[in-house]
Amino acid sequence: MTKLSNYSVLVFDCYGTLVDWESGVLDALQPLLALNTASVPRDHLLTVFHECEAAQQAKTPHLPYRDLLAAVHPQVAARLGFREPTAEANQAFGSSIGTWPAFPDSVDALRRLAEHYKLVILSNVDRESFAVTNAGPLQNTPFDLIITAQDVGSYKPDLRNFEFMLAAVGEKFGMGKEQIIQTAQSQFHDHHPARQMGIKSSWIVRPGALMGNTADEMYDWKFDTLGQMADALTAET
């Protein structure tokens, strides 16, 4: 297998890979569950959310992510047979992004990987929400390039997001896809489109994660955590 150290750019998904979006989403849905005095199994709740989110992203690709989440919140309620939440509750759910926690290994692993790679964010989020996440849970990690769905006008897995990223990486760093590793948890959002674009990918499994999984797994490297990927790079170099 080609060595990790032969590449120069890591392109990260953020929410699901660096940030524990499943825990963040579940915590942000607790007020809805409490309002309806309901208990819903974790996997079912995440599946309903993921299906509503993906449909809304396809329907309104230009909608900033925090507003898209606010639009998804009442859809989740309806799918679960709950009463319709208030506009304030929808907005609170949309604004919860910045409170979603980073995985324990993320910040240290990013700092270690930054010694060898340019670090690029390619995230299905809006600029403001990512800035809040980076200033908080990601402890002001100095990314070399940040690309959001708001910048592109579409959401992954749309190939336009990857085309935009390749153009931006080429312009800023003078590097092509042969120097890039797409580094992400979601098969649906990242690994499948990366394969279509001819980009190598490293699957950060995050054991127990549900959203974005597919039966057809595609990857060139596989690690349970980003910390393990950093360890593998250290072993090579």
C-alpha positions as CSV (number, residue, x, y, z in Angstrom):
1,M,0.0,0.0,0.0
2,T,1.1,3.5,-0.7
3,K,2.5,5.3,2.3
4,L,0.5,8.0,4.1
5,S,3.7,10.1,4.1
6,N,3.8,10.2,0.3
7,Y,0.8,12.7,0.4
8,S,0.8,16.4,1.3
9,V,-2.8,17.4,1.9
10,L,-5.5,16.0,4.2
11,V,-9.0,17.1,3.4
12,F,-11.2,16.6,6.4
13,D,-14.9,16.2,6.9
14,C,-15.5,17.9,10.3
15,Y,-18.9,16.8,11.8
16,G,-18.6,13.0,12.3
17,T,-14.9,12.9,11.8
18,L,-13.4,15.6,14.1
19,V,-16.6,16.4,16.0
20,D,-18.9,13.9,17.5
21,W,-22.0,15.0,15.6
22,E,-24.1,12.0,16.6
23,S,-23.7,12.9,20.3
24,G,-24.3,16.5,19.4
25,V,-27.5,15.8,17.5
26,L,-28.8,13.5,20.2
27,D,-28.2,16.0,22.9
28,A,-29.8,18.8,20.9
29,L,-32.9,16.6,20.3
30,Q,-33.4,16.0,24.0
31,P,-35.7,19.0,24.5
32,L,-38.0,17.6,21.8
33,L,-38.1,14.2,23.4
34,A,-38.7,15.8,26.8
35,L,-41.6,17.9,25.4
36,N,-43.2,14.8,24.2
37,T,-42.3,12.7,27.2
38,A,-40.9,10.2,24.8
39,S,-38.0,7.7,24.7
40,V,-36.7,6.8,21.2
41,P,-33.9,4.3,20.6
42,R,-30.6,6.0,19.6
43,D,-30.2,4.2,16.2
44,H,-33.8,5.0,15.2
45,L,-33.5,8.6,16.2
46,L,-30.3,9.1,14.2
47,T,-31.7,7.2,11.2
48,V,-34.7,9.5,11.1
49,F,-32.6,12.6,11.5
50,H,-30.1,11.5,8.8
51,E,-32.9,10.7,6.3
52,C,-34.6,14.1,6.9
53,E,-31.2,15.9,6.7
54,A,-30.2,14.3,3.4
55,A,-33.5,15.0,1.8
56,Q,-33.4,18.7,3.0
57,Q,-29.9,19.1,1.7
58,A,-30.9,17.8,-1.7
59,K,-34.0,20.1,-1.7
60,T,-32.3,23.3,-0.5
61,P,-28.6,23.1,-1.4
62,H,-28.0,26.8,-0.9
63,L,-29.6,27.0,2.6
64,P,-26.9,27.6,5.4
65,Y,-26.5,24.5,7.6
66,R,-27.8,26.1,10.8
67,D,-31.0,27.1,8.9
68,L,-31.2,23.7,7.3
69,L,-31.1,22.1,10.8
70,A,-33.9,24.4,11.9
71,A,-35.9,23.2,8.9
72,V,-35.1,19.5,9.7
73,H,-36.1,19.7,13.4
74,P,-39.9,19.8,12.8
75,Q,-39.6,17.1,10.1
76,V,-38.0,14.8,12.7
77,A,-40.8,15.6,15.1
78,A,-43.4,14.8,12.4
79,R,-41.7,11.5,11.5
80,L,-41.8,10.5,15.2
81,G,-45.4,11.4,15.6
82,F,-44.6,14.3,18.0
83,R,-46.4,17.7,18.3
84,E,-44.9,20.4,16.1
85,P,-42.1,22.3,17.9
86,T,-42.0,26.0,18.2
87,A,-40.0,28.3,15.9
88,E,-37.8,29.1,18.8
89,A,-37.1,25.4,19.4
90,N,-36.3,24.9,15.8
91,Q,-33.8,27.8,15.9
92,A,-32.2,26.5,19.0
93,F,-31.6,23.1,17.4
94,G,-30.1,24.8,14.4
95,S,-27.8,26.9,16.6
96,S,-26.6,23.9,18.6
97,I,-23.7,23.1,16.2
98,G,-21.1,25.0,18.1
99,T,-21.8,22.9,21.2
100,W,-21.2,19.6,19.6
101,P,-18.1,18.1,21.2
102,A,-14.9,17.2,19.5
103,F,-13.7,13.6,19.7
104,P,-11.1,13.3,22.5
105,D,-8.3,12.5,20.1
106,S,-9.1,15.2,17.4
107,V,-7.2,18.2,18.5
108,D,-3.9,16.4,19.4
109,A,-4.1,14.3,16.2
110,L,-4.6,17.4,14.0
111,R,-1.6,19.1,15.6
112,R,0.5,16.1,14.9
113,L,-0.7,15.7,11.4
114,A,-0.1,19.4,10.7
115,E,3.6,18.7,11.0
116,H,3.5,16.9,7.7
117,Y,0.3,17.9,5.9
118,K,-1.6,20.9,4.8
119,L,-5.0,20.6,6.7
120,V,-8.1,21.4,4.7
121,I,-11.7,21.4,5.9
122,L,-14.5,20.4,3.4
123,S,-17.6,20.5,5.5
124,N,-21.4,20.4,5.1
125,V,-21.8,23.5,7.3
126,D,-22.0,27.3,7.1
127,R,-19.0,29.5,7.7
128,E,-20.3,31.0,11.0
129,S,-21.1,27.7,12.5
130,F,-17.7,26.2,11.7
131,A,-16.0,29.3,13.1
132,V,-17.8,28.7,16.4
133,T,-16.8,25.0,16.4
134,N,-13.2,25.8,15.6
135,A,-13.0,28.5,18.3
136,G,-14.5,26.1,20.9
137,P,-14.4,22.3,20.6
138,L,-11.5,22.3,18.1
139,Q,-9.4,24.8,20.2
140,N,-8.6,27.2,17.3
141,T,-6.8,24.5,15.2
142,P,-5.0,26.5,12.4
143,F,-6.4,24.9,9.2
144,D,-4.7,25.9,6.0
145,L,-7.9,26.1,4.0
146,I,-11.6,26.1,5.0
147,I,-14.4,25.2,2.5
148,T,-18.0,25.0,3.6
149,A,-21.2,24.0,1.9
150,Q,-22.1,27.7,2.0
151,D,-19.0,28.5,-0.1
152,V,-19.9,25.9,-2.7
153,G,-23.7,26.2,-2.8
154,S,-24.2,22.5,-2.4
155,Y,-23.9,19.7,0.1
156,K,-21.7,16.6,-0.1
157,P,-22.0,14.0,-1.6
158,D,-22.5,16.4,-4.5
159,L,-19.4,16.2,-6.7
160,R,-19.4,20.0,-7.0
161,N,-18.1,20.2,-3.5
162,F,-15.1,18.0,-4.4
163,E,-14.5,19.9,-7.7
164,F,-14.5,23.2,-5.7
165,M,-12.0,21.7,-3.2
166,L,-9.7,20.5,-5.9
167,A,-9.7,23.9,-7.6
168,A,-9.1,25.7,-4.3
169,V,-6.2,23.3,-3.3
170,G,-4.7,23.7,-6.7
171,E,-4.9,27.5,-6.6
172,K,-3.6,27.8,-3.0
173,F,-1.0,25.1,-2.8
174,G,-0.3,24.2,-6.4
175,M,-1.2,20.5,-5.7
176,G,-3.5,18.1,-7.5
177,K,-5.6,15.2,-6.3
178,E,-2.6,12.9,-6.4
179,Q,-1.4,14.7,-3.3
180,I,-4.7,14.6,-1.4
181,I,-6.2,12.1,1.1
182,Q,-9.9,12.6,1.9
183,T,-10.1,11.9,5.6
184,A,-13.6,11.2,6.9
185,Q,-16.0,9.0,8.8
186,S,-19.0,9.0,6.4
187,Q,-19.0,6.6,3.5
188,F,-22.0,8.4,2.0
189,H,-20.8,11.9,2.2
190,D,-17.1,11.5,1.6
191,H,-15.6,8.1,0.6
192,H,-18.0,7.3,-2.3
193,P,-17.7,10.7,-4.0
194,A,-13.9,10.8,-3.3
195,R,-13.6,7.5,-5.2
196,Q,-15.7,8.9,-8.1
197,M,-13.3,11.8,-8.2
198,G,-10.2,9.6,-8.2
199,I,-9.1,10.8,-4.7
200,K,-7.5,8.5,-2.2
201,S,-9.3,8.3,1.2
202,S,-8.7,7.4,4.8
203,W,-11.7,6.0,6.7
204,I,-11.9,7.2,10.3
205,V,-14.5,4.6,11.4
206,R,-15.4,6.1,14.8
207,P,-16.7,2.8,16.1
208,G,-20.4,2.9,16.9
209,A,-21.1,5.7,14.4
210,L,-24.3,5.1,12.4
211,M,-25.0,8.1,10.1
212,G,-23.3,8.0,6.7
213,N,-22.6,4.3,6.8
214,T,-23.2,2.2,3.7
215,A,-23.0,-1.5,2.9
216,D,-20.4,-0.8,0.2
217,E,-17.4,0.4,2.0
218,M,-14.7,2.3,0.1
219,Y,-11.3,3.4,1.4
220,D,-7.6,3.2,0.9
221,W,-6.7,3.4,4.6
222,K,-8.8,2.5,7.7
223,F,-8.4,3.6,11.3
224,D,-10.8,3.6,14.2
225,T,-9.7,7.1,15.3
226,L,-7.8,10.1,13.9
227,G,-5.2,9.5,16.6
228,Q,-4.5,6.1,15.1
229,M,-3.9,7.7,11.7
230,A,-1.4,10.1,13.3
231,D,0.3,7.2,15.0
232,A,0.6,5.4,11.6
233,L,2.1,8.5,10.1
234,T,4.6,8.7,12.9
235,A,5.6,5.1,12.5
236,E,6.3,5.8,8.8
237,T,8.4,8.9,9.4
